[in-house]
Amino acid sequence: MGMKLGSGGGRGGRSGRYQPMSEINVTPFVDVMLVLLIIFMVAAPLMTVGVPIDLPKTKASALNADTQPITVSVKADGQVFLQETAIPIDEVAAKLQAVATTGYTERVFVRGDGNAPYGIVADVMSRIQAGGFTNIGLVTEQKPDN
């Protein structure tokens, strides 16, 4: 007696039952992830808010800071801001004392516009120091190395 081996019923080597595909197609997943990456890369710089100031450029390196400091900004027209809120220059020390969470050791960064009058920036810094704050820093942008 002879036996027929090989083809399963004359259907080109396949059995008549449906067999699920065991591979996962990751191409759509990669496409979606790349689109999300591009969206976040474009949207992340737009999420930062603050007072628009043209900071002077220096060769100093960036500070490594764990906590967010209090920021006092001086615009080119002399207007003073505490974080993003405009305040009169006379109230700088009082508002800082109200906002400071760790007392007089709180870090205070002064962001002075490069076109702001030096006298106003110096006046703001002296008012902050007279208010009792000793950890005061000037914020600048880092110069690109040429």
BALOBA-1460 file (C-alpha; in Angstrom, 3 decimals):
// residues 146
<rec num="1" residu="m" x="0.000" y="0.000" z="0.000"/>
<rec num="2" residu="g" x="1.200" y="3.465" z="-0.783"/>
<rec num="3" residu="m" x="0.815" y="6.619" z="1.305"/>
<rec num="4" residu="k" x="0.730" y="10.118" z="0.029"/>
<rec num="5" residu="l" x="2.996" y="12.508" z="1.959"/>
<rec num="6" residu="g" x="3.469" y="16.250" z="1.537"/>
<rec num="7" residu="s" x="0.511" y="18.291" z="0.379"/>
<rec num="8" residu="g" x="-2.458" y="18.466" z="2.695"/>
<rec num="9" residu="g" x="-5.427" y="17.678" z="0.575"/>
<rec num="10" residu="g" x="-4.306" y="19.380" z="-2.605"/>
<rec num="11" residu="r" x="-4.373" y="22.979" z="-1.277"/>
<rec num="12" residu="g" x="-0.780" y="23.945" z="-1.886"/>
<rec num="13" residu="g" x="0.645" y="22.742" z="1.404"/>
<rec num="14" residu="r" x="-1.807" y="24.499" z="3.734"/>
<rec num="15" residu="s" x="-4.384" y="22.867" z="5.844"/>
<rec num="16" residu="g" x="-7.955" y="24.041" z="5.598"/>
<rec num="17" residu="r" x="-7.945" y="25.660" z="9.061"/>
<rec num="18" residu="y" x="-7.117" y="29.323" z="9.796"/>
<rec num="19" residu="q" x="-3.849" y="29.789" z="11.676"/>
<rec num="20" residu="p" x="-3.202" y="33.116" z="13.468"/>
<rec num="21" residu="m" x="-0.078" y="35.082" z="12.590"/>
<rec num="22" residu="s" x="2.368" y="34.935" z="15.477"/>
<rec num="23" residu="e" x="4.480" y="37.999" z="14.500"/>
<rec num="24" residu="i" x="3.725" y="41.506" z="15.762"/>
<rec num="25" residu="n" x="4.001" y="44.309" z="13.242"/>
<rec num="26" residu="v" x="5.769" y="47.173" z="15.069"/>
<rec num="27" residu="t" x="5.896" y="49.572" z="12.113"/>
<rec num="28" residu="p" x="2.653" y="51.420" z="13.032"/>
<rec num="29" residu="f" x="3.826" y="51.673" z="16.636"/>
<rec num="30" residu="v" x="7.156" y="53.195" z="15.578"/>
<rec num="31" residu="d" x="5.358" y="55.642" z="13.269"/>
<rec num="32" residu="v" x="3.078" y="56.826" z="16.069"/>
<rec num="33" residu="m" x="6.009" y="57.200" z="18.477"/>
<rec num="34" residu="l" x="7.997" y="59.269" z="15.972"/>
<rec num="35" residu="v" x="5.040" y="61.580" z="15.381"/>
<rec num="36" residu="l" x="4.590" y="62.038" z="19.145"/>
<rec num="37" residu="l" x="8.315" y="62.703" z="19.543"/>
<rec num="38" residu="i" x="8.187" y="65.438" z="16.908"/>
<rec num="39" residu="i" x="5.087" y="66.989" z="18.497"/>
<rec num="40" residu="f" x="6.743" y="67.116" z="21.937"/>
<rec num="41" residu="m" x="10.005" y="68.469" z="20.520"/>
<rec num="42" residu="v" x="8.109" y="71.344" z="18.910"/>
<rec num="43" residu="a" x="5.718" y="71.967" z="21.809"/>
<rec num="44" residu="a" x="8.202" y="71.793" z="24.731"/>
<rec num="45" residu="p" x="10.000" y="75.103" z="24.015"/>
<rec num="46" residu="l" x="6.642" y="76.837" z="23.652"/>
<rec num="47" residu="m" x="5.547" y="75.748" z="27.128"/>
<rec num="48" residu="t" x="8.030" y="77.953" z="28.966"/>
<rec num="49" residu="v" x="6.485" y="81.217" z="30.076"/>
<rec num="50" residu="g" x="8.034" y="84.275" z="31.529"/>
<rec num="51" residu="v" x="8.837" y="87.886" z="30.964"/>
<rec num="52" residu="p" x="10.540" y="88.361" z="27.580"/>
<rec num="53" residu="i" x="13.975" y="89.810" z="28.343"/>
<rec num="54" residu="d" x="17.060" y="90.114" z="26.163"/>
<rec num="55" residu="l" x="19.692" y="88.777" z="28.600"/>
<rec num="56" residu="p" x="23.346" y="89.788" z="28.247"/>
<rec num="57" residu="k" x="25.731" y="87.050" z="27.072"/>
<rec num="58" residu="t" x="28.663" y="85.741" z="29.157"/>
<rec num="59" residu="k" x="31.097" y="82.815" z="29.088"/>
<rec num="60" residu="a" x="30.007" y="81.563" z="32.534"/>
<rec num="61" residu="s" x="28.722" y="78.009" z="32.709"/>
<rec num="62" residu="a" x="25.154" y="77.157" z="33.666"/>
<rec num="63" residu="l" x="24.318" y="76.517" z="37.331"/>
<rec num="64" residu="n" x="23.185" y="73.098" z="38.474"/>
<rec num="65" residu="a" x="20.142" y="73.847" z="40.597"/>
<rec num="66" residu="d" x="17.813" y="71.382" z="42.334"/>
<rec num="67" residu="t" x="15.154" y="73.860" z="43.438"/>
<rec num="68" residu="q" x="13.424" y="76.605" z="41.517"/>
<rec num="69" residu="p" x="14.742" y="80.020" z="42.619"/>
<rec num="70" residu="i" x="12.732" y="83.205" z="42.947"/>
<rec num="71" residu="t" x="13.239" y="85.321" z="39.848"/>
<rec num="72" residu="v" x="13.124" y="89.119" z="39.711"/>
<rec num="73" residu="s" x="13.187" y="90.496" z="36.154"/>
<rec num="74" residu="v" x="13.915" y="94.018" z="34.959"/>
<rec num="75" residu="k" x="12.727" y="94.834" z="31.442"/>
<rec num="76" residu="a" x="14.398" y="97.315" z="29.104"/>
<rec num="77" residu="d" x="11.829" y="99.996" z="30.005"/>
<rec num="78" residu="g" x="12.603" y="99.604" z="33.733"/>
<rec num="79" residu="q" x="9.483" y="97.628" z="34.639"/>
<rec num="80" residu="v" x="10.127" y="95.103" z="37.474"/>
<rec num="81" residu="f" x="8.568" y="91.626" z="37.652"/>
<rec num="82" residu="l" x="8.509" y="89.071" z="40.475"/>
<rec num="83" residu="q" x="8.307" y="85.715" z="38.652"/>
<rec num="84" residu="e" x="5.741" y="86.771" z="35.958"/>
<rec num="85" residu="t" x="3.880" y="89.430" z="37.995"/>
<rec num="86" residu="a" x="4.625" y="93.133" z="37.532"/>
<rec num="87" residu="i" x="5.378" y="94.906" z="40.832"/>
<rec num="88" residu="p" x="6.413" y="98.428" z="41.804"/>
<rec num="89" residu="i" x="10.135" y="98.770" z="42.527"/>
<rec num="90" residu="d" x="9.349" y="99.982" z="46.077"/>
<rec num="91" residu="e" x="7.686" y="96.652" z="46.952"/>
<rec num="92" residu="v" x="10.473" y="94.300" z="45.779"/>
<rec num="93" residu="a" x="11.772" y="93.375" z="49.252"/>
<rec num="94" residu="a" x="8.305" y="93.069" z="50.842"/>
<rec num="95" residu="k" x="6.983" y="90.833" z="48.041"/>
<rec num="96" residu="l" x="10.126" y="88.662" z="48.173"/>
<rec num="97" residu="q" x="9.727" y="88.169" z="51.920"/>
<rec num="98" residu="a" x="6.102" y="87.118" z="51.361"/>
<rec num="99" residu="v" x="7.042" y="84.633" z="48.592"/>
<rec num="100" residu="a" x="10.216" y="83.128" z="50.102"/>
<rec num="101" residu="t" x="9.568" y="79.657" z="51.466"/>
<rec num="102" residu="t" x="12.938" y="79.076" z="53.170"/>
<rec num="103" residu="g" x="13.381" y="82.577" z="54.561"/>
<rec num="104" residu="y" x="16.308" y="84.850" z="53.808"/>
<rec num="105" residu="t" x="18.450" y="81.976" z="52.518"/>
<rec num="106" residu="e" x="16.184" y="81.612" z="49.465"/>
<rec num="107" residu="r" x="18.028" y="81.979" z="46.156"/>
<rec num="108" residu="v" x="16.982" y="85.105" z="44.268"/>
<rec num="109" residu="f" x="17.946" y="85.459" z="40.617"/>
<rec num="110" residu="v" x="17.902" y="88.901" z="39.016"/>
<rec num="111" residu="r" x="17.302" y="88.870" z="35.266"/>
<rec num="112" residu="g" x="18.199" y="92.289" z="33.890"/>
<rec num="113" residu="d" x="17.540" y="93.038" z="30.237"/>
<rec num="114" residu="g" x="20.755" y="93.890" z="28.386"/>
<rec num="115" residu="n" x="19.185" y="97.210" z="27.372"/>
<rec num="116" residu="a" x="17.834" y="98.059" z="30.848"/>
<rec num="117" residu="p" x="19.458" y="101.003" z="32.617"/>
<rec num="118" residu="y" x="22.220" y="99.734" z="34.896"/>
<rec num="119" residu="g" x="21.018" y="102.012" z="37.700"/>
<rec num="120" residu="i" x="17.618" y="100.324" z="37.878"/>
<rec num="121" residu="v" x="19.130" y="96.818" z="37.954"/>
<rec num="122" residu="a" x="21.565" y="97.912" z="40.675"/>
<rec num="123" residu="d" x="18.703" y="99.548" z="42.616"/>
<rec num="124" residu="v" x="16.653" y="96.345" z="42.471"/>
<rec num="125" residu="m" x="19.625" y="94.298" z="43.681"/>
<rec num="126" residu="s" x="20.317" y="96.703" z="46.550"/>
<rec num="127" residu="r" x="16.638" y="96.595" z="47.610"/>
<rec num="128" residu="i" x="16.749" y="92.792" z="47.607"/>
<rec num="129" residu="q" x="19.915" y="92.821" z="49.734"/>
<rec num="130" residu="a" x="18.447" y="95.462" z="52.066"/>
<rec num="131" residu="g" x="15.420" y="93.178" z="52.476"/>
<rec num="132" residu="g" x="17.722" y="90.605" z="54.095"/>
<rec num="133" residu="f" x="18.369" y="88.236" z="51.193"/>
<rec num="134" residu="t" x="22.006" y="87.233" z="50.829"/>
<rec num="135" residu="n" x="21.884" y="84.589" z="48.074"/>
<rec num="136" residu="i" x="21.451" y="86.869" z="45.029"/>
<rec num="137" residu="g" x="22.603" y="86.022" z="41.518"/>
<rec num="138" residu="l" x="22.547" y="87.681" z="38.117"/>
<rec num="139" residu="v" x="21.172" y="85.620" z="35.238"/>
<rec num="140" residu="t" x="22.885" y="85.807" z="31.849"/>
<rec num="141" residu="e" x="22.802" y="83.781" z="28.662"/>
<rec num="142" residu="q" x="25.850" y="81.730" z="27.777"/>
<rec num="143" residu="k" x="27.874" y="83.015" z="24.818"/>
<rec num="144" residu="p" x="28.311" y="80.522" z="22.038"/>
<rec num="145" residu="d" x="31.939" y="79.488" z="21.572"/>
<rec num="146" residu="n" x="33.305" y="80.837" z="18.317"/>
